Amino acid sequence: MRTKMLIVGDEPGIVAVVQNYFELTGYQVITAYSGAGAMKKLSHTR
């Protein structure tokens, strides 16, 4: 089972770079672009 990581940021390009890096190193990455979006994703992710 891979470790999950939530990345939250309002700059899609930066979020994509960070996401790609951590996916290449073996993490399962979940992204959100606002605090509200992050809370919504957290409530649906285990």
mmCIF entry with sequence, helices, sheets and N, C-alpha, C, O atoms, coordinates in Angstrom:
data_MODEL
# 
_entry.id   MODEL 
# 
_entity.id                         1 
_entity.type                       polymer 
_entity.pdbx_number_of_molecules   1 
# 
_entity_poly.entity_id                      1 
_entity_poly.type                           'polypeptide(L)' 
_entity_poly.nstd_linkage                   no 
_entity_poly.nstd_monomer                   no 
_entity_poly.pdbx_seq_one_letter_code       MRTKMLIVGDEPGIVAVVQNYFELTGYQVITAYSGAGAMKKLSHTR 
_entity_poly.pdbx_seq_one_letter_code_can   MRTKMLIVGDEPGIVAVVQNYFELTGYQVITAYSGAGAMKKLSHTR 
_entity_poly.pdbx_strand_id                 A 
# 
loop_
_entity_poly_seq.entity_id 
_entity_poly_seq.num 
_entity_poly_seq.mon_id 
_entity_poly_seq.hetero 
1 1  MET n 
1 2  ARG n 
1 3  THR n 
1 4  LYS n 
1 5  MET n 
1 6  LEU n 
1 7  ILE n 
1 8  VAL n 
1 9  GLY n 
1 10 ASP n 
1 11 GLU n 
1 12 PRO n 
1 13 GLY n 
1 14 ILE n 
1 15 VAL n 
1 16 ALA n 
1 17 VAL n 
1 18 VAL n 
1 19 GLN n 
1 20 ASN n 
1 21 TYR n 
1 22 PHE n 
1 23 GLU n 
1 24 LEU n 
1 25 THR n 
1 26 GLY n 
1 27 TYR n 
1 28 GLN n 
1 29 VAL n 
1 30 ILE n 
1 31 THR n 
1 32 ALA n 
1 33 TYR n 
1 34 SER n 
1 35 GLY n 
1 36 ALA n 
1 37 GLY n 
1 38 ALA n 
1 39 MET n 
1 40 LYS n 
1 41 LYS n 
1 42 LEU n 
1 43 SER n 
1 44 HIS n 
1 45 THR n 
1 46 ARG n 
# 
_struct_asym.id          A 
_struct_asym.entity_id   1 
# 
loop_
_struct_conf.conf_type_id 
_struct_conf.id 
_struct_conf.pdbx_PDB_helix_id 
_struct_conf.beg_label_comp_id 
_struct_conf.beg_label_asym_id 
_struct_conf.beg_label_seq_id 
_struct_conf.pdbx_beg_PDB_ins_code 
_struct_conf.end_label_comp_id 
_struct_conf.end_label_asym_id 
_struct_conf.end_label_seq_id 
_struct_conf.pdbx_end_PDB_ins_code 
_struct_conf.beg_auth_comp_id 
_struct_conf.beg_auth_asym_id 
_struct_conf.beg_auth_seq_id 
_struct_conf.end_auth_comp_id 
_struct_conf.end_auth_asym_id 
_struct_conf.end_auth_seq_id 
_struct_conf.pdbx_PDB_helix_class 
_struct_conf.details 
_struct_conf.pdbx_PDB_helix_length 
HELX_P HELX_P1 AA1 PRO A 12 ? LEU A 24 ? PRO A 12 LEU A 24 1 ? 13 
HELX_P HELX_P2 AA2 GLY A 35 ? HIS A 44 ? GLY A 35 HIS A 44 1 ? 10 
# 
_struct_conf_type.id          HELX_P 
_struct_conf_type.criteria    ? 
_struct_conf_type.reference   ? 
# 
_struct_sheet.id               AA1 
_struct_sheet.type             ? 
_struct_sheet.number_strands   2 
_struct_sheet.details          ? 
# 
_struct_sheet_order.sheet_id     AA1 
_struct_sheet_order.range_id_1   1 
_struct_sheet_order.range_id_2   2 
_struct_sheet_order.offset       ? 
_struct_sheet_order.sense        parallel 
# 
loop_
_struct_sheet_range.sheet_id 
_struct_sheet_range.id 
_struct_sheet_range.beg_label_comp_id 
_struct_sheet_range.beg_label_asym_id 
_struct_sheet_range.beg_label_seq_id 
_struct_sheet_range.pdbx_beg_PDB_ins_code 
_struct_sheet_range.end_label_comp_id 
_struct_sheet_range.end_label_asym_id 
_struct_sheet_range.end_label_seq_id 
_struct_sheet_range.pdbx_end_PDB_ins_code 
_struct_sheet_range.beg_auth_comp_id 
_struct_sheet_range.beg_auth_asym_id 
_struct_sheet_range.beg_auth_seq_id 
_struct_sheet_range.end_auth_comp_id 
_struct_sheet_range.end_auth_asym_id 
_struct_sheet_range.end_auth_seq_id 
AA1 1 LYS A 4  ? VAL A 8  ? LYS A 4  VAL A 8  
AA1 2 GLN A 28 ? ALA A 32 ? GLN A 28 ALA A 32 
# 
loop_
_atom_site.group_PDB 
_atom_site.id 
_atom_site.type_symbol 
_atom_site.label_atom_id 
_atom_site.label_alt_id 
_atom_site.label_comp_id 
_atom_site.label_asym_id 
_atom_site.label_entity_id 
_atom_site.label_seq_id 
_atom_site.pdbx_PDB_ins_code 
_atom_site.Cartn_x 
_atom_site.Cartn_y 
_atom_site.Cartn_z 
_atom_site.occupancy 
_atom_site.B_iso_or_equiv 
_atom_site.pdbx_formal_charge 
_atom_site.auth_seq_id 
_atom_site.auth_comp_id 
_atom_site.auth_asym_id 
_atom_site.auth_atom_id 
_atom_site.pdbx_PDB_model_num 
ATOM 1   N N  . MET A 1 1  ? 0.846   -1.183 0.000   1.00 0.00 ? 1  MET A N  1 
ATOM 2   C CA . MET A 1 1  ? 0.000   0.000  0.000   1.00 0.00 ? 1  MET A CA 1 
ATOM 3   C C  . MET A 1 1  ? 0.888   1.243  0.000   1.00 0.00 ? 1  MET A C  1 
ATOM 4   O O  . MET A 1 1  ? 1.791   1.379  0.826   1.00 0.00 ? 1  MET A O  1 
ATOM 5   N N  . ARG A 1 2  ? 0.618   2.131  -0.929  1.00 0.00 ? 2  ARG A N  1 
ATOM 6   C CA . ARG A 1 2  ? 1.405   3.365  -1.025  1.00 0.00 ? 2  ARG A CA 1 
ATOM 7   C C  . ARG A 1 2  ? 0.931   4.398  -0.007  1.00 0.00 ? 2  ARG A C  1 
ATOM 8   O O  . ARG A 1 2  ? -0.241  4.432  0.367   1.00 0.00 ? 2  ARG A O  1 
ATOM 9   N N  . THR A 1 3  ? 1.849   5.222  0.423   1.00 0.00 ? 3  THR A N  1 
ATOM 10  C CA . THR A 1 3  ? 1.521   6.314  1.323   1.00 0.00 ? 3  THR A CA 1 
ATOM 11  C C  . THR A 1 3  ? 0.796   7.396  0.549   1.00 0.00 ? 3  THR A C  1 
ATOM 12  O O  . THR A 1 3  ? 1.200   7.758  -0.556  1.00 0.00 ? 3  THR A O  1 
ATOM 13  N N  . LYS A 1 4  ? -0.274  7.911  1.130   1.00 0.00 ? 4  LYS A N  1 
ATOM 14  C CA . LYS A 1 4  ? -1.056  8.967  0.487   1.00 0.00 ? 4  LYS A CA 1 
ATOM 15  C C  . LYS A 1 4  ? -0.573  10.333 0.943   1.00 0.00 ? 4  LYS A C  1 
ATOM 16  O O  . LYS A 1 4  ? -0.134  10.511 2.079   1.00 0.00 ? 4  LYS A O  1 
ATOM 17  N N  . MET A 1 5  ? -0.665  11.298 0.027   1.00 0.00 ? 5  MET A N  1 
ATOM 18  C CA . MET A 1 5  ? -0.259  12.660 0.328   1.00 0.00 ? 5  MET A CA 1 
ATOM 19  C C  . MET A 1 5  ? -1.279  13.611 -0.282  1.00 0.00 ? 5  MET A C  1 
ATOM 20  O O  . MET A 1 5  ? -1.699  13.426 -1.424  1.00 0.00 ? 5  MET A O  1 
ATOM 21  N N  . LEU A 1 6  ? -1.676  14.618 0.470   1.00 0.00 ? 6  LEU A N  1 
ATOM 22  C CA . LEU A 1 6  ? -2.578  15.647 -0.026  1.00 0.00 ? 6  LEU A CA 1 
ATOM 23  C C  . LEU A 1 6  ? -1.771  16.904 -0.273  1.00 0.00 ? 6  LEU A C  1 
ATOM 24  O O  . LEU A 1 6  ? -1.086  17.398 0.622   1.00 0.00 ? 6  LEU A O  1 
ATOM 25  N N  . ILE A 1 7  ? -1.851  17.418 -1.486  1.00 0.00 ? 7  ILE A N  1 
ATOM 26  C CA . ILE A 1 7  ? -1.180  18.667 -1.844  1.00 0.00 ? 7  ILE A CA 1 
ATOM 27  C C  . ILE A 1 7  ? -2.263  19.700 -2.121  1.00 0.00 ? 7  ILE A C  1 
ATOM 28  O O  . ILE A 1 7  ? -3.157  19.472 -2.936  1.00 0.00 ? 7  ILE A O  1 
ATOM 29  N N  . VAL A 1 8  ? -2.176  20.834 -1.437  1.00 0.00 ? 8  VAL A N  1 
ATOM 30  C CA . VAL A 1 8  ? -3.160  21.907 -1.600  1.00 0.00 ? 8  VAL A CA 1 
ATOM 31  C C  . VAL A 1 8  ? -2.418  23.170 -2.034  1.00 0.00 ? 8  VAL A C  1 
ATOM 32  O O  . VAL A 1 8  ? -1.453  23.586 -1.392  1.00 0.00 ? 8  VAL A O  1 
ATOM 33  N N  . GLY A 1 9  ? -2.871  23.764 -3.107  1.00 0.00 ? 9  GLY A N  1 
ATOM 34  C CA . GLY A 1 9  ? -2.263  25.007 -3.577  1.00 0.00 ? 9  GLY A CA 1 
ATOM 35  C C  . GLY A 1 9  ? -3.163  25.693 -4.582  1.00 0.00 ? 9  GLY A C  1 
ATOM 36  O O  . GLY A 1 9  ? -3.992  25.052 -5.228  1.00 0.00 ? 9  GLY A O  1 
ATOM 37  N N  . ASP A 1 10 ? -2.997  26.992 -4.711  1.00 0.00 ? 10 ASP A N  1 
ATOM 38  C CA . ASP A 1 10 ? -3.844  27.735 -5.642  1.00 0.00 ? 10 ASP A CA 1 
ATOM 39  C C  . ASP A 1 10 ? -3.160  28.009 -6.984  1.00 0.00 ? 10 ASP A C  1 
ATOM 40  O O  . ASP A 1 10 ? -3.701  28.719 -7.832  1.00 0.00 ? 10 ASP A O  1 
ATOM 41  N N  . GLU A 1 11 ? -1.967  27.439 -7.165  1.00 0.00 ? 11 GLU A N  1 
ATOM 42  C CA . GLU A 1 11 ? -1.242  27.563 -8.431  1.00 0.00 ? 11 GLU A CA 1 
ATOM 43  C C  . GLU A 1 11 ? -1.172  26.189 -9.087  1.00 0.00 ? 11 GLU A C  1 
ATOM 44  O O  . GLU A 1 11 ? -0.333  25.372 -8.708  1.00 0.00 ? 11 GLU A O  1 
ATOM 45  N N  . PRO A 1 12 ? -2.043  25.917 -10.068 1.00 0.00 ? 12 PRO A N  1 
ATOM 46  C CA . PRO A 1 12 ? -2.093  24.583 -10.683 1.00 0.00 ? 12 PRO A CA 1 
ATOM 47  C C  . PRO A 1 12 ? -0.751  24.089 -11.233 1.00 0.00 ? 12 PRO A C  1 
ATOM 48  O O  . PRO A 1 12 ? -0.457  22.897 -11.150 1.00 0.00 ? 12 PRO A O  1 
ATOM 49  N N  . GLY A 1 13 ? 0.046   24.969 -11.780 1.00 0.00 ? 13 GLY A N  1 
ATOM 50  C CA . GLY A 1 13 ? 1.338   24.550 -12.324 1.00 0.00 ? 13 GLY A CA 1 
ATOM 51  C C  . GLY A 1 13 ? 2.280   24.044 -11.245 1.00 0.00 ? 13 GLY A C  1 
ATOM 52  O O  . GLY A 1 13 ? 2.965   23.039 -11.433 1.00 0.00 ? 13 GLY A O  1 
ATOM 53  N N  . ILE A 1 14 ? 2.314   24.733 -10.125 1.00 0.00 ? 14 ILE A N  1 
ATOM 54  C CA . ILE A 1 14 ? 3.169   24.319 -9.015  1.00 0.00 ? 14 ILE A CA 1 
ATOM 55  C C  . ILE A 1 14 ? 2.648   23.025 -8.405  1.00 0.00 ? 14 ILE A C  1 
ATOM 56  O O  . ILE A 1 14 ? 3.426   22.125 -8.087  1.00 0.00 ? 14 ILE A O  1 
ATOM 57  N N  . VAL A 1 15 ? 1.351   22.932 -8.245  1.00 0.00 ? 15 VAL A N  1 
ATOM 58  C CA . VAL A 1 15 ? 0.753   21.701 -7.714  1.00 0.00 ? 15 VAL A CA 1 
ATOM 59  C C  . VAL A 1 15 ? 1.116   20.525 -8.619  1.00 0.00 ? 15 VAL A C  1 
ATOM 60  O O  . VAL A 1 15 ? 1.443   19.448 -8.120  1.00 0.00 ? 15 VAL A O  1 
ATOM 61  N N  . ALA A 1 16 ? 1.066   20.707 -9.930  1.00 0.00 ? 16 ALA A N  1 
ATOM 62  C CA . ALA A 1 16 ? 1.373   19.635 -10.877 1.00 0.00 ? 16 ALA A CA 1 
ATOM 63  C C  . ALA A 1 16 ? 2.830   19.192 -10.765 1.00 0.00 ? 16 ALA A C  1 
ATOM 64  O O  . ALA A 1 16 ? 3.113   17.994 -10.811 1.00 0.00 ? 16 ALA A O  1 
ATOM 65  N N  . VAL A 1 17 ? 3.752   20.132 -10.620 1.00 0.00 ? 17 VAL A N  1 
ATOM 66  C CA . VAL A 1 17 ? 5.174   19.782 -10.494 1.00 0.00 ? 17 VAL A CA 1 
ATOM 67  C C  . VAL A 1 17 ? 5.407   18.974 -9.220  1.00 0.00 ? 17 VAL A C  1 
ATOM 68  O O  . VAL A 1 17 ? 6.085   17.947 -9.243  1.00 0.00 ? 17 VAL A O  1 
ATOM 69  N N  . VAL A 1 18 ? 4.838   19.446 -8.103  1.00 0.00 ? 18 VAL A N  1 
ATOM 70  C CA . VAL A 1 18 ? 5.009   18.744 -6.832  1.00 0.00 ? 18 VAL A CA 1 
ATOM 71  C C  . VAL A 1 18 ? 4.347   17.372 -6.901  1.00 0.00 ? 18 VAL A C  1 
ATOM 72  O O  . VAL A 1 18 ? 4.902   16.387 -6.415  1.00 0.00 ? 18 VAL A O  1 
ATOM 73  N N  . GLN A 1 19 ? 3.165   17.310 -7.503  1.00 0.00 ? 19 GLN A N  1 
ATOM 74  C CA . GLN A 1 19 ? 2.458   16.038 -7.653  1.00 0.00 ? 19 GLN A CA 1 
ATOM 75  C C  . GLN A 1 19 ? 3.299   15.049 -8.459  1.00 0.00 ? 19 GLN A C  1 
ATOM 76  O O  . GLN A 1 19 ? 3.473   13.902 -8.046  1.00 0.00 ? 19 GLN A O  1 
ATOM 77  N N  . ASN A 1 20 ? 3.811   15.480 -9.586  1.00 0.00 ? 20 ASN A N  1 
ATOM 78  C CA . ASN A 1 20 ? 4.614   14.591 -10.433 1.00 0.00 ? 20 ASN A CA 1 
ATOM 79  C C  . ASN A 1 20 ? 5.841   14.072 -9.690  1.00 0.00 ? 20 ASN A C  1 
ATOM 80  O O  . ASN A 1 20 ? 6.167   12.888 -9.780  1.00 0.00 ? 20 ASN A O  1 
ATOM 81  N N  . TYR A 1 21 ? 6.512   14.940 -8.968  1.00 0.00 ? 21 TYR A N  1 
ATOM 82  C CA . TYR A 1 21 ? 7.700   14.516 -8.217  1.00 0.00 ? 21 TYR A CA 1 
ATOM 83  C C  . TYR A 1 21 ? 7.350   13.421 -7.215  1.00 0.00 ? 21 TYR A C  1 
ATOM 84  O O  . TYR A 1 21 ? 8.004   12.379 -7.177  1.00 0.00 ? 21 TYR A O  1 
ATOM 85  N N  . PHE A 1 22 ? 6.321   13.655 -6.403  1.00 0.00 ? 22 PHE A N  1 
ATOM 86  C CA . PHE A 1 22 ? 6.001   12.677 -5.370  1.00 0.00 ? 22 PHE A CA 1 
ATOM 87  C C  . PHE A 1 22 ? 5.413   11.390 -5.938  1.00 0.00 ? 22 PHE A C  1 
ATOM 88  O O  . PHE A 1 22 ? 5.609   10.322 -5.358  1.00 0.00 ? 22 PHE A O  1 
ATOM 89  N N  . GLU A 1 23 ? 4.701   11.465 -7.049  1.00 0.00 ? 23 GLU A N  1 
ATOM 90  C CA . GLU A 1 23 ? 4.226   10.237 -7.686  1.00 0.00 ? 23 GLU A CA 1 
ATOM 91  C C  . GLU A 1 23 ? 5.403   9.406  -8.201  1.00 0.00 ? 23 GLU A C  1 
ATOM 92  O O  . GLU A 1 23 ? 5.378   8.178  -8.122  1.00 0.00 ? 23 GLU A O  1 
ATOM 93  N N  . LEU A 1 24 ? 6.418   10.064 -8.718  1.00 0.00 ? 24 LEU A N  1 
ATOM 94  C CA . LEU A 1 24 ? 7.603   9.348  -9.198  1.00 0.00 ? 24 LEU A CA 1 
ATOM 95  C C  . LEU A 1 24 ? 8.367   8.686  -8.056  1.00 0.00 ? 24 LEU A C  1 
ATOM 96  O O  . LEU A 1 24 ? 9.064   7.694  -8.268  1.00 0.00 ? 24 LEU A O  1 
ATOM 97  N N  . THR A 1 25 ? 8.240   9.227  -6.855  1.00 0.00 ? 25 THR A N  1 
ATOM 98  C CA . THR A 1 25 ? 8.940   8.636  -5.715  1.00 0.00 ? 25 THR A CA 1 
ATOM 99  C C  . THR A 1 25 ? 8.065   7.645  -4.945  1.00 0.00 ? 25 THR A C  1 
ATOM 100 O O  . THR A 1 25 ? 8.461   7.160  -3.885  1.00 0.00 ? 25 THR A O  1 
ATOM 101 N N  . GLY A 1 26 ? 6.873   7.344  -5.478  1.00 0.00 ? 26 GLY A N  1 
ATOM 102 C CA . GLY A 1 26 ? 6.066   6.263  -4.929  1.00 0.00 ? 26 GLY A CA 1 
ATOM 103 C C  . GLY A 1 26 ? 4.848   6.642  -4.110  1.00 0.00 ? 26 GLY A C  1 
ATOM 104 O O  . GLY A 1 26 ? 4.157   5.758  -3.605  1.00 0.00 ? 26 GLY A O  1 
ATOM 105 N N  . TYR A 1 27 ? 4.567   7.912  -3.964  1.00 0.00 ? 27 TYR A N  1 
ATOM 106 C CA . TYR A 1 27 ? 3.393   8.329  -3.200  1.00 0.00 ? 27 TYR A CA 1 
ATOM 107 C C  . TYR A 1 27 ? 2.126   8.304  -4.048  1.00 0.00 ? 27 TYR A C  1 
ATOM 108 O O  . TYR A 1 27 ? 2.179   8.478  -5.266  1.00 0.00 ? 27 TYR A O  1 
ATOM 109 N N  . GLN A 1 28 ? 1.006   8.088  -3.402  1.00 0.00 ? 28 GLN A N  1 
ATOM 110 C CA . GLN A 1 28 ? -0.293  8.295  -4.034  1.00 0.00 ? 28 GLN A CA 1 
ATOM 111 C C  . GLN A 1 28 ? -0.689  9.726  -3.693  1.00 0.00 ? 28 GLN A C  1 
ATOM 112 O O  . GLN A 1 28 ? -0.871  10.055 -2.520  1.00 0.00 ? 28 GLN A O  1 
ATOM 113 N N  . VAL A 1 29 ? -0.822  10.572 -4.698  1.00 0.00 ? 29 VAL A N  1 
ATOM 114 C CA . VAL A 1 29 ? -1.032  11.999 -4.465  1.00 0.00 ? 29 VAL A CA 1 
ATOM 115 C C  . VAL A 1 29 ? -2.472  12.391 -4.768  1.00 0.00 ? 29 VAL A C  1 
ATOM 116 O O  . VAL A 1 29 ? -3.034  12.029 -5.802  1.00 0.00 ? 29 VAL A O  1 
ATOM 117 N N  . ILE A 1 30 ? -3.048  13.138 -3.838  1.00 0.00 ? 30 ILE A N  1 
ATOM 118 C CA . ILE A 1 30 ? -4.372  13.719 -3.996  1.00 0.00 ? 30 ILE A CA 1 
ATOM 119 C C  . ILE A 1 30 ? -4.161  15.223 -4.011  1.00 0.00 ? 30 ILE A C  1 
ATOM 120 O O  . ILE A 1 30 ? -3.407  15.750 -3.194  1.00 0.00 ? 30 ILE A O  1 
ATOM 121 N N  . THR A 1 31 ? -4.816  15.921 -4.928  1.00 0.00 ? 31 THR A N  1 
ATOM 122 C CA . THR A 1 31 ? -4.620  17.365 -5.020  1.00 0.00 ? 31 THR A CA 1 
ATOM 123 C C  . THR A 1 31 ? -5.926  18.115 -4.808  1.00 0.00 ? 31 THR A C  1 
ATOM 124 O O  . THR A 1 31 ? -7.016  17.610 -5.077  1.00 0.00 ? 31 THR A O  1 
ATOM 125 N N  . ALA A 1 32 ? -5.776  19.334 -4.318  1.00 0.00 ? 32 ALA A N  1 
ATOM 126 C CA . ALA A 1 32 ? -6.904  20.250 -4.161  1.00 0.00 ? 32 ALA A CA 1 
ATOM 127 C C  . ALA A 1 32 ? -6.374  21.660 -4.388  1.00 0.00 ? 32 ALA A C  1 
ATOM 128 O O  . ALA A 1 32 ? -5.185  21.921 -4.204  1.00 0.00 ? 32 ALA A O  1 
ATOM 129 N N  . TYR A 1 33 ? -7.253  22.559 -4.785  1.00 0.00 ? 33 TYR A N  1 
ATOM 130 C CA . TYR A 1 33 ? -6.838  23.918 -5.124  1.00 0.00 ? 33 TYR A CA 1 
ATOM 131 C C  . TYR A 1 33 ? -7.416  24.971 -4.188  1.00 0.00 ? 33 TYR A C  1 
ATOM 132 O O  . TYR A 1 33 ? -7.326  26.169 -4.456  1.00 0.00 ? 33 TYR A O  1 
ATOM 133 N N  . SER A 1 34 ? -8.013  24.513 -3.087  1.00 0.00 ? 34 SER A N  1 
ATOM 134 C CA . SER A 1 34 ? -8.527  25.431 -2.065  1.00 0.00 ? 34 SER A CA 1 
ATOM 135 C C  . SER A 1 34 ? -8.684  24.654 -0.760  1.00 0.00 ? 34 SER A C  1 
ATOM 136 O O  . SER A 1 34 ? -8.674  23.423 -0.747  1.00 0.00 ? 34 SER A O  1 
ATOM 137 N N  . GLY A 1 35 ? -8.826  25.387 0.318   1.00 0.00 ? 35 GLY A N  1 
ATOM 138 C CA . GLY A 1 35 ? -9.054  24.742 1.602   1.00 0.00 ? 35 GLY A CA 1 
ATOM 139 C C  . GLY A 1 35 ? -10.346 23.955 1.615   1.00 0.00 ? 35 GLY A C  1 
ATOM 140 O O  . GLY A 1 35 ? -10.405 22.847 2.148   1.00 0.00 ? 35 GLY A O  1 
ATOM 141 N N  . ALA A 1 36 ? -11.387 24.534 1.021   1.00 0.00 ? 36 ALA A N  1 
ATOM 142 C CA . ALA A 1 36 ? -12.678 23.840 0.971   1.00 0.00 ? 36 ALA A CA 1 
ATOM 143 C C  . ALA A 1 36 ? -12.572 22.562 0.134   1.00 0.00 ? 36 ALA A C  1 
ATOM 144 O O  . ALA A 1 36 ? -13.131 21.526 0.495   1.00 0.00 ? 36 ALA A O  1 
ATOM 145 N N  . GLY A 1 37 ? -11.859 22.648 -0.970  1.00 0.00 ? 37 GLY A N  1 
ATOM 146 C CA . GLY A 1 37 ? -11.664 21.467 -1.809  1.00 0.00 ? 37 GLY A CA 1 
ATOM 147 C C  . GLY A 1 37 ? -10.875 20.391 -1.087  1.00 0.00 ? 37 GLY A C  1 
ATOM 148 O O  . GLY A 1 37 ? -11.154 19.202 -1.242  1.00 0.00 ? 37 GLY A O  1 
ATOM 149 N N  . ALA A 1 38 ? -9.891  20.799 -0.299  1.00 0.00 ? 38 ALA A N  1 
ATOM 150 C CA . ALA A 1 38 ? -9.099  19.840 0.472   1.00 0.00 ? 38 ALA A CA 1 
ATOM 151 C C  . ALA A 1 38 ? -9.960  19.141 1.515   1.00 0.00 ? 38 ALA A C  1 
ATOM 152 O O  . ALA A 1 38 ? -9.872  17.924 1.680   1.00 0.00 ? 38 ALA A O  1 
ATOM 153 N N  . MET A 1 39 ? -10.789 19.899 2.216   1.00 0.00 ? 39 MET A N  1 
ATOM 154 C CA . MET A 1 39 ? -11.657 19.302 3.229   1.00 0.00 ? 39 MET A CA 1 
ATOM 155 C C  . MET A 1 39 ? -12.630 18.314 2.597   1.00 0.00 ? 39 MET A C  1 
ATOM 156 O O  . MET A 1 39 ? -12.912 17.261 3.168   1.00 0.00 ? 39 MET A O  1 
ATOM 157 N N  . LYS A 1 40 ? -13.135 18.652 1.430   1.00 0.00 ? 40 LYS A N  1 
ATOM 158 C CA . LYS A 1 40 ? -14.060 17.747 0.723   1.00 0.00 ? 40 LYS A CA 1 
ATOM 159 C C  . LYS A 1 40 ? -13.351 16.450 0.340   1.00 0.00 ? 40 LYS A C  1 
ATOM 160 O O  . LYS A 1 40 ? -13.898 15.362 0.519   1.00 0.00 ? 40 LYS A O  1 
ATOM 161 N N  . LYS A 1 41 ? -12.140 16.568 -0.183  1.00 0.00 ? 41 LYS A N  1 
ATOM 162 C CA . LYS A 1 41 ? -11.380 15.376 -0.584  1.00 0.00 ? 41 LYS A CA 1 
ATOM 163 C C  . LYS A 1 41 ? -11.019 14.538 0.637   1.00 0.00 ? 41 LYS A C  1 
ATOM 164 O O  . LYS A 1 41 ? -11.063 13.310 0.574   1.00 0.00 ? 41 LYS A O  1 
ATOM 165 N N  . LEU A 1 42 ? -10.664 15.177 1.740   1.00 0.00 ? 42 LEU A N  1 
ATOM 166 C CA . LEU A 1 42 ? -10.323 14.443 2.961   1.00 0.00 ? 42 LEU A CA 1 
ATOM 167 C C  . LEU A 1 42 ? -11.512 13.653 3.483   1.00 0.00 ? 42 LEU A C  1 
ATOM 168 O O  . LEU A 1 42 ? -11.344 12.555 4.015   1.00 0.00 ? 42 LEU A O  1 
ATOM 169 N N  . SER A 1 43 ? -12.695 14.194 3.338   1.00 0.00 ? 43 SER A N  1 
ATOM 170 C CA . SER A 1 43 ? -13.876 13.487 3.847   1.00 0.00 ? 43 SER A CA 1 
ATOM 171 C C  . SER A 1 43 ? -14.220 12.275 2.999   1.00 0.00 ? 43 SER A C  1 
ATOM 172 O O  . SER A 1 43 ? -14.959 11.402 3.453   1.00 0.00 ? 43 SER A O  1 
ATOM 173 N N  . HIS A 1 44 ? -13.696 12.198 1.762   1.00 0.00 ? 44 HIS A N  1 
ATOM 174 C CA . HIS A 1 44 ? -13.987 11.076 0.871   1.00 0.00 ? 44 HIS A CA 1 
ATOM 175 C C  . HIS A 1 44 ? -12.801 10.124 0.723   1.00 0.00 ? 44 HIS A C  1 
ATOM 176 O O  . HIS A 1 44 ? -12.907 9.122  0.015   1.00 0.00 ? 44 HIS A O  1 
ATOM 177 N N  . THR A 1 45 ? -11.685 10.415 1.371   1.00 0.00 ? 45 THR A N  1 
ATOM 178 C CA . THR A 1 45 ? -10.455 9.636  1.193   1.00 0.00 ? 45 THR A CA 1 
ATOM 179 C C  . THR A 1 45 ? -10.061 8.979  2.512   1.00 0.00 ? 45 THR A C  1 
ATOM 180 O O  . THR A 1 45 ? -10.094 9.608  3.570   1.00 0.00 ? 45 THR A O  1 
ATOM 181 N N  . ARG A 1 46 ? -9.698  7.732  2.432   1.00 0.00 ? 46 ARG A N  1 
ATOM 182 C CA . ARG A 1 46 ? -9.197  7.027  3.627   1.00 0.00 ? 46 ARG A CA 1 
ATOM 183 C C  . ARG A 1 46 ? -7.911  6.360  3.283   1.00 0.00 ? 46 ARG A C  1 
ATOM 184 O O  . ARG A 1 46 ? -7.307  5.707  4.134   1.00 0.00 ? 46 ARG A O  1 
# 
